[in-house]
């Protein structure tokens, strides 16, 4: 009995020590990696319903790249629920299957990303483009990662621009920097710069932190990171993570606005605040 009590006591102390360690680490991360205060390019007092109705009356169309992924799938759902576009086109390497009447009017264009020039017509006639396309180095290798996250994304943006698209919304990553020594951040930063150089009337870049979502393909390291940041976010606000639903909501809400800047970069904190504004 005493052994059992000692074990319970030891486990309790270990759990307590772990909790304190998590809190301390969260504070340190929050201090050193704090996002700057969001640029005041949007007002939290804006009436989203009014913005939605105004935008809806403009009878615009959009396309979505990466709708089979977590962010892209939630973005599509958000677009359908808010019903702000008269036409939504999914562009991808395969036909997707959906259930429910909400998906009945979707247009799907199947393309070969290795021969995108042959599918230029799929990118024509859209007002707004959303890109949530991406893979991982572990899944595709270094060359494959660059090809998907840079080459496919940039070529799609080029074709969209040539096809008359005026707005392009790109899901990137926190820490993206074309001068980074880390391949992932370097590629993300480079594609940001290359797309900005295309000269869209409006280019919005979203840099979320760790996406809080239960990914089916998660590797142990990804799963552990998400569990850690989920635990931290439950007790302390941190700029290092964000619920994936907030990213999708922010991308749609930001589309409705008419900012003065031609190019916007929304860091994790700004994405979270804009995403939450859609829930009010």
C-alpha positions as CSV (number, residue, x, y, z in Angstrom):
1,X,0.0,0.0,0.0
2,X,2.8,2.3,0.9
3,X,4.5,1.5,-2.4
4,X,1.2,2.4,-4.2
5,X,0.9,5.7,-2.3
6,X,4.5,6.5,-3.0
7,X,3.9,5.9,-6.7
8,X,0.8,8.0,-6.9
9,X,2.7,10.8,-5.0
10,X,5.6,10.6,-7.4
11,X,3.3,10.7,-10.4
12,X,1.5,13.6,-9.0
13,X,4.8,15.5,-8.5
14,X,5.9,14.6,-12.0
15,X,2.7,15.9,-13.5
16,X,2.9,19.1,-11.5
17,X,6.5,19.6,-12.6
18,X,5.6,19.0,-16.2
19,X,2.7,21.5,-16.0
20,X,5.0,24.2,-14.5
21,X,7.6,23.4,-17.2
22,X,5.0,23.8,-19.9
23,X,3.9,27.2,-18.5
24,X,7.5,28.4,-18.1
25,X,8.4,27.4,-21.7
26,X,5.2,29.0,-23.0
27,X,6.1,32.3,-21.3
28,X,9.6,32.1,-22.8
29,X,8.3,31.3,-26.2
30,X,5.7,34.1,-26.0
31,X,8.4,36.6,-25.0
32,X,10.9,35.7,-27.6
33,X,8.6,34.9,-30.5
34,X,5.8,37.4,-29.8
35,X,4.2,38.7,-33.0
36,X,4.3,42.4,-33.4
37,X,0.9,44.1,-32.7
38,X,-1.3,43.5,-35.8
39,X,-1.1,46.3,-38.3
40,X,-4.4,48.2,-38.2
41,X,-5.5,47.2,-41.6
42,X,-8.8,46.0,-40.3
43,X,-11.3,47.2,-37.7
44,X,-12.6,44.6,-35.3
45,X,-15.8,46.7,-35.3
46,X,-16.5,46.0,-38.9
47,X,-19.9,44.3,-39.4
48,X,-19.0,41.0,-41.1
49,X,-22.6,40.4,-42.1
50,X,-22.7,43.8,-43.9
51,X,-19.4,43.1,-45.6
52,X,-20.6,39.7,-46.7
53,X,-23.8,41.1,-48.2
54,X,-21.9,43.9,-50.0
55,X,-19.4,41.4,-51.4
56,X,-22.1,38.9,-52.4
57,X,-23.8,41.5,-54.5
58,X,-20.7,41.9,-56.6
59,X,-21.3,38.4,-58.1
60,X,-17.7,37.3,-57.9
61,X,-16.1,33.9,-58.5
62,X,-13.1,32.2,-56.9
63,X,-10.9,29.1,-57.2
64,X,-9.3,27.0,-54.4
65,X,-6.0,25.1,-54.6
66,X,-5.4,22.5,-52.0
67,X,-9.0,21.7,-51.1
68,X,-8.1,18.2,-50.2
69,X,-5.9,19.4,-47.3
70,X,-6.9,20.5,-43.8
71,X,-6.9,24.2,-44.3
72,X,-8.2,24.0,-47.8
73,X,-11.1,21.8,-46.8
74,X,-12.1,24.1,-44.0
75,X,-11.7,27.1,-46.2
76,X,-14.1,25.5,-48.8
77,X,-16.6,24.8,-46.0
78,X,-16.4,28.4,-44.8
79,X,-16.8,29.8,-48.3
80,X,-19.9,27.6,-48.8
81,X,-21.4,28.5,-45.4
82,X,-21.0,32.2,-45.9
83,X,-22.1,32.0,-49.5
84,X,-20.1,35.1,-50.7
85,X,-19.2,33.8,-54.2
86,X,-21.5,33.1,-57.1
87,X,-19.1,30.4,-58.3
88,X,-16.4,28.3,-56.6
89,X,-14.0,26.2,-58.6
90,X,-11.7,23.6,-57.1
91,X,-8.4,23.0,-59.0
92,X,-6.5,19.9,-58.1
93,X,-4.8,16.7,-59.3
94,X,-7.9,14.5,-58.7
95,X,-11.7,14.8,-58.4
96,X,-12.9,15.1,-54.8
97,X,-16.1,13.5,-53.5
98,X,-18.4,15.4,-51.2
99,X,-21.7,14.7,-49.5
100,X,-24.5,17.2,-49.1
101,X,-26.4,19.7,-51.2
102,X,-24.0,22.5,-50.3
103,X,-21.4,21.0,-52.6
104,X,-23.6,20.3,-55.6
105,X,-22.8,23.5,-57.5
106,X,-19.0,23.2,-57.1
107,X,-17.0,23.1,-60.3
108,X,-13.9,20.9,-60.3
109,X,-11.0,21.1,-62.6
110,X,-8.5,18.2,-62.6
111,X,-5.0,19.2,-63.7
112,X,-1.5,17.8,-64.0
113,X,0.7,20.1,-62.0
114,X,3.7,19.0,-64.0
115,X,2.1,20.4,-67.1
116,X,0.1,23.4,-65.9
117,X,0.5,25.4,-69.1
118,X,-1.7,22.8,-70.7
119,X,-4.5,23.6,-68.2
120,X,-4.4,27.4,-68.4
121,X,-8.1,27.5,-69.1
122,X,-8.8,26.2,-65.6
123,X,-7.3,29.4,-64.2
124,X,-9.2,31.8,-66.4
125,X,-12.2,33.9,-65.4
126,X,-11.8,34.0,-61.6
127,X,-11.8,37.1,-59.5
128,X,-10.2,35.6,-56.4
129,X,-7.7,32.8,-55.9
130,X,-7.0,30.9,-52.7
131,X,-3.9,28.7,-52.4
132,X,-3.5,26.2,-49.5
133,X,-1.3,23.9,-51.6
134,X,1.6,22.2,-49.9
135,X,3.4,19.1,-48.9
136,X,6.3,18.1,-46.5
137,X,9.9,17.3,-47.1
138,X,9.4,14.0,-45.3
139,X,6.6,13.1,-47.7
140,X,8.0,14.3,-51.0
141,X,11.7,14.7,-50.4
142,X,13.6,18.0,-50.7
143,X,13.1,18.4,-54.4
144,X,9.5,17.3,-54.3
145,X,8.8,19.8,-51.5
146,X,10.3,22.7,-53.5
147,X,8.4,21.6,-56.6
148,X,5.0,21.6,-54.8
149,X,5.4,24.5,-52.4
150,X,7.2,26.8,-54.8
151,X,6.9,25.7,-58.4
152,X,3.3,24.5,-58.5
153,X,2.1,27.4,-56.3
154,X,4.0,30.1,-58.4
155,X,2.9,28.7,-61.7
156,X,-0.7,28.5,-60.6
157,X,-0.5,32.2,-59.5
158,X,1.0,33.2,-62.8
159,X,-1.7,31.5,-64.8
160,X,-4.4,33.0,-62.5
161,X,-2.9,36.5,-63.0
162,X,-2.9,36.0,-66.8
163,X,-6.4,34.7,-66.6
164,X,-7.8,37.9,-65.0
165,X,-7.6,37.1,-61.3
166,X,-7.2,40.3,-59.3
167,X,-6.8,38.8,-55.7
168,X,-4.6,36.1,-54.5
169,X,-4.6,34.7,-51.0
170,X,-1.7,32.5,-50.0
171,X,-1.4,30.3,-46.9
172,X,2.3,30.4,-46.0
173,X,4.0,29.8,-42.6
174,X,5.1,31.7,-39.6
175,X,8.8,32.5,-39.9
176,X,8.8,32.4,-43.8
177,X,12.0,34.1,-45.0
178,X,13.7,33.7,-48.4
179,X,17.0,34.2,-46.7
180,X,16.5,31.5,-44.1
181,X,19.0,28.7,-43.6
182,X,16.0,26.3,-43.1
183,X,14.7,24.8,-46.4
184,X,11.0,25.0,-45.3
185,X,11.1,28.6,-44.3
186,X,13.3,29.6,-47.2
187,X,10.9,28.1,-49.8
188,X,7.9,29.6,-48.1
189,X,9.6,33.0,-48.1
190,X,10.7,32.8,-51.7
191,X,7.3,31.9,-53.1
192,X,5.8,34.8,-51.1
193,X,8.3,37.2,-52.8
194,X,7.8,35.7,-56.2
195,X,4.0,35.9,-56.0
196,X,4.1,39.5,-54.7
197,X,6.2,40.4,-57.7
198,X,3.5,39.2,-60.1
199,X,1.6,42.4,-59.3
200,X,-1.9,41.2,-58.3
201,X,-4.3,44.1,-57.4
202,X,-4.3,42.5,-54.0
203,X,-2.1,39.9,-52.5
204,X,-2.7,38.6,-49.0
205,X,-0.2,36.3,-47.3
206,X,-1.1,34.3,-44.2
207,X,1.6,33.2,-41.8
208,X,0.0,30.9,-39.2
209,X,2.0,29.2,-36.5
210,X,1.5,25.5,-35.6
211,X,-1.9,24.5,-36.9
212,X,-4.0,22.9,-34.2
213,X,-5.6,20.0,-35.9
214,X,-5.6,16.2,-35.7
215,X,-4.0,15.4,-39.0
216,X,-4.5,11.9,-40.2
217,X,-1.0,11.7,-41.7
218,X,0.7,13.2,-38.7
219,X,4.2,11.9,-37.9
220,X,5.1,11.4,-34.2
221,X,7.0,14.7,-34.1
222,X,4.0,16.6,-35.6
223,X,1.6,14.9,-33.3
224,X,3.7,15.8,-30.3
225,X,4.1,19.4,-31.3
226,X,0.3,19.8,-31.8
227,X,-0.5,18.2,-28.5
228,X,2.1,20.5,-26.8
229,X,0.7,23.7,-28.3
230,X,-2.9,22.6,-27.7
231,X,-2.0,22.2,-24.0
232,X,-0.2,25.5,-23.9
233,X,-3.0,27.4,-25.7
234,X,-5.5,26.0,-23.2
235,X,-3.7,27.9,-20.3
236,X,-1.9,30.7,-22.1
237,X,-2.2,32.6,-25.3
238,X,0.7,31.9,-27.5
239,X,1.6,33.3,-30.9
240,X,3.2,29.9,-31.9
241,X,-0.1,28.1,-32.6
242,X,-3.6,28.7,-33.9
243,X,-6.7,26.6,-34.4
244,X,-6.9,25.7,-38.1
245,X,-10.6,26.9,-38.2
246,X,-9.5,30.4,-37.4
247,X,-7.1,30.4,-40.4
248,X,-9.9,29.5,-42.8
249,X,-12.3,32.0,-41.2
250,X,-9.6,34.7,-41.4
251,X,-8.9,34.1,-45.1
252,X,-12.6,34.5,-46.0
253,X,-13.2,37.5,-43.7
254,X,-10.1,39.3,-45.1
255,X,-11.3,38.8,-48.6
256,X,-14.4,40.9,-47.9
257,X,-12.3,43.9,-46.9
258,X,-10.9,46.7,-49.0
259,X,-7.5,47.5,-47.5
260,X,-5.3,50.3,-48.7
261,X,-2.3,48.1,-49.0
262,X,-1.7,46.2,-52.2
263,X,0.1,43.4,-50.3
264,X,-0.7,42.3,-46.8
265,X,1.2,39.9,-44.6
266,X,-0.9,38.6,-41.7
267,X,1.1,37.1,-38.9
268,X,-0.3,34.5,-36.5
269,X,-1.8,37.0,-34.0
270,X,-3.5,39.0,-36.7
271,X,-4.9,35.8,-38.3
272,X,-6.3,34.7,-34.9
273,X,-8.0,38.1,-34.2
274,X,-9.5,38.3,-37.7
275,X,-10.7,34.7,-37.5
276,X,-12.4,35.3,-34.2
277,X,-14.1,38.4,-35.5
278,X,-16.0,36.1,-37.9
279,X,-17.5,34.3,-35.0
280,X,-19.0,37.4,-33.4
